[in-house]
Amino acid sequence: MQEPSWKISEVASTKNLKRRSISAACSWNPGCSRPFASKISSCAEGDRVKRKRVSVDSNIALGTKQNKLMKPIEVKTMSKEKKDEAPEPIVPFPKSLSERAMVRTGISSPLAVKKSPMKVTSKKKVVTKLEECTSHASLQPQSCLSRSRAEKSASSLYHHDKRPTKSIPGLQAHSRRLNACRSNVVYYGSKKNNVPANPRAKVKRCLHIFKVRCRNLLRAIESGKKPANMEDNRIDRKVASIMRKGKETLNRDKPVVGPVPGIEVGDKYRYRAELCILGLHQPLQAGIGTTVRNGKRIATSVVVSGGYPDKVVNKDVLIYSGSGGKPTGKPGHTKPKDQKLEGGNLGLKNSLDMKIPVRVIYGWETRNRGKAMMTYSYDGLYEVENYWLEPRTYEVKGKPMAAYVFKFQLRRMKGQPEQNWCKLKRIQMSKVREGLCSEDISLGKEVHPISVVNTINNEKVPQFRYIPKTVYPSWYQKSLPKGCKCKSQCSVETCSCVVKNKGKISFNFDGAIVREKPLIYECGPACGCPPSCYNRVSQNGIKFPLEVFKTKIRGWGVRSLLSIPSGSFVCEYVGIGRPSSDMGVRSSEGVKEWFTVDAQEMGNVGRFINRSCSPNLFAQHVLFDYDDKKMPHIMFFAAENIPPLKELTYQYKYGSVHDSDGKEKVKECYHGTS
Ligand SMILES: C[S@@+](CC[C@H](N)C(=O)[O-])C[C@H]1O[C@@H](n2cnc3c(N)ncnc32)[C@H](O)[C@@H]1O
């Protein structure tokens, strides 16, 4: 296996490398699957140090206090837990935020679907008599259709399970510990006011605040404390307005023209309000975002979400309809009006004249168990190439009525990353998958095949034995947990597993984690509840079509061929469960023995997941089939909505390691580019 592309810049002296440094080594590289020998050779000093670094480096330590990311189950934590084990008052099982928000806020798709697609015949100004106009507008952008189709087909390609995996923004991120995990973004600049200097980290932080505030507001409303000044139940909009007032939004004062720092092509969002708080698209409702430059109104962004008959000609060309003129049905506005060259329309025209790029965001409707939900995806920068007037027919009280509308032709600018949906389409269309090394590295051991792809070089995936579950030494006696006696779905009122979880079920009805905890007890084989119980999630295995792929600079990595909604279970970190003493790691702080998961010789797809300072996964300890806090399962969950083909990463927590001069050591980490 190749040497790592980064190295520890200095090796601490034996004297200075105390317990902290062991954990730091561990946390830097918990899942490394490099052979021991290569690690030993990479260590410069002290045999003892080498052994420690090597052994811990190679594995995820389950019981080390220092390995904070893994939320170790150490003695202190355990004893605390025991004290806390007296059940808290049982609270009603909450639905997911999104679900409740959907019900309460009435967020439904603005996409009214009409099937006949509009034909754009001319790019020049069209001067057609109104009565000649017969074109019927399509309200569903074709791109949206092809996009969702591409994803669906990818899903069918990989026999994607139909189990719902709806995104749950706003819930799973909110426990204190998860906050800690997520806020582990690297502070490249000043840590003043806790504001990260890295633009990507700023974006993540802003979205995180949004989610936390949504949840808090929802709680307040549920307990009858709806803010007096809140007229409707649009929690997302209310939170966006609170954040604007509290100056917690990004790029609000000076709207950004061109790329928004920290936002990448393919980023996905659930709410328009999220686009607004990030400054990706400022208006909450209007399709065209504008600002003023040199005294002229220019367009900064457009949202294509079906409100107007826009048309996607191909992956680079979009015909965008101007705004206004629609009959609203309100007094004085019952008939369609000709659009005027003002507001957003004027902005787009001026952007053409001034050659100013416009951000394009696509929104499309997806359905989950019959419920409508929107997904927005940033598609990149476009240039306005042309505009013209065109008649459009509206149906008013059953009668066709026509008015002129503006059409703007936008072309995607060159030099931007290819959109993921296009890549997916290409993958799906091609008979032979480019760079395919293995169709299923799990050799049928996982429900969904795990392909291996290398389009970078000729390297093959390293030799290891694929195991879907962690194996433990033969002498190790697993103790079965006491199961609940529920006959149907577990409920907070009656289930003894819920009591173990301190009165709360950590998952929502869609199988997304809503509460990160030091340890989650799922119902297990000893429980009376059915396999469909909401408290059985990560034990059901991988649900997404994962793929191992060769990255440019981080060796092999893992990605999904489908979007992963925030909070979804992704995979377990599997390997050989070894007592830490076997690994040359001494117990500390009264811990007699704990287990580490060694994925070097045997493991699953989890062994290929790389680290990032801005991860999109987090690790959660889970117990269900045995009752030993020293060796919980390490389960990865999505910390955010993850677009297809985006590399999956988690944070190998880097504790503070100091050199002999007491200076904190810094290690290079490559992320951002695959
Ligand atoms: C758990 S393995 C991940 C799979 C690994 N990339 C491979 O090719 O097998 C951890 C190793 O990947 C590499 N790695 C992981 N994240 C990295 C990052 N952000 N930058 C550079 N190297 C990284 C390091 O060599 C590390 O020891």
The ligand as a Tripos MOL2 file, in Angstrom:
@<TRIPOS>MOLECULE
LIG
   27    29     1     0     0
SMALL
NO_CHARGES

@<TRIPOS>ATOM
      1 C1         -8.4520    4.9880    6.8880 C.3       1 LIG1
      2 S1         -7.2170    5.1750    5.6990 S.3       1 LIG1
      3 C2         -8.1850    5.8440    4.4090 C.3       1 LIG1
      4 C3         -7.9790    5.1160    3.1160 C.3       1 LIG1
      5 C4         -6.6840    5.4530    2.4430 C.3       1 LIG1
      6 N1         -6.7880    6.6970    1.7050 N.3       1 LIG1
      7 C5         -6.2370    4.3320    1.5220 C.2       1 LIG1
      8 O1         -5.8220    4.6050    0.4040 O.co2     1 LIG1
      9 O2         -6.3200    3.1910    1.9350 O.co2     1 LIG1
     10 C6         -6.3010    6.4960    6.3700 C.3       1 LIG1
     11 C7         -5.1010    6.8980    5.5450 C.3       1 LIG1
     12 O3         -5.5360    7.6470    4.4160 O.3       1 LIG1
     13 C8         -4.7040    8.7850    4.2220 C.3       1 LIG1
     14 N2         -5.5210    9.9830    4.4500 N.ar      1 LIG1
     15 C9         -6.7370   10.0100    4.9820 C.ar      1 LIG1
     16 N3         -7.2190   11.2630    4.9910 N.ar      1 LIG1
     17 C10        -6.2820   12.0500    4.4720 C.ar      1 LIG1
     18 C11        -6.2090   13.4440    4.2270 C.ar      1 LIG1
     19 N4         -7.1930   14.2640    4.4980 N.pl3     1 LIG1
     20 N5         -5.0860   13.9270    3.6870 N.ar      1 LIG1
     21 C12        -4.0960   13.0970    3.3710 C.ar      1 LIG1
     22 N6         -4.1050   11.7770    3.5690 N.ar      1 LIG1
     23 C13        -5.1900   11.2480    4.1230 C.ar      1 LIG1
     24 C14        -3.5990    8.6810    5.2190 C.3       1 LIG1
     25 O4         -2.5510    7.9900    4.6000 O.3       1 LIG1
     26 C15        -4.1850    7.8250    6.2900 C.3       1 LIG1
     27 O5         -3.2100    7.1130    6.9580 O.3       1 LIG1
@<TRIPOS>BOND
     1     1     2 1
     2     2     3 1
     3     2    10 1
     4     3     4 1
     5     4     5 1
     6     5     6 1
     7     5     7 1
     8     7     8 2
     9     7     9 1
    10    10    11 1
    11    11    12 1
    12    11    26 1
    13    12    13 1
    14    13    14 1
    15    13    24 1
    16    14    15 ar
    17    14    23 ar
    18    15    16 ar
    19    16    17 ar
    20    17    18 ar
    21    17    23 ar
    22    18    19 1
    23    18    20 ar
    24    20    21 ar
    25    21    22 ar
    26    22    23 ar
    27    24    25 1
    28    24    26 1
    29    26    27 1
@<TRIPOS>SUBSTRUCTURE
     1 LIG1         1 GROUP 0 **** ****
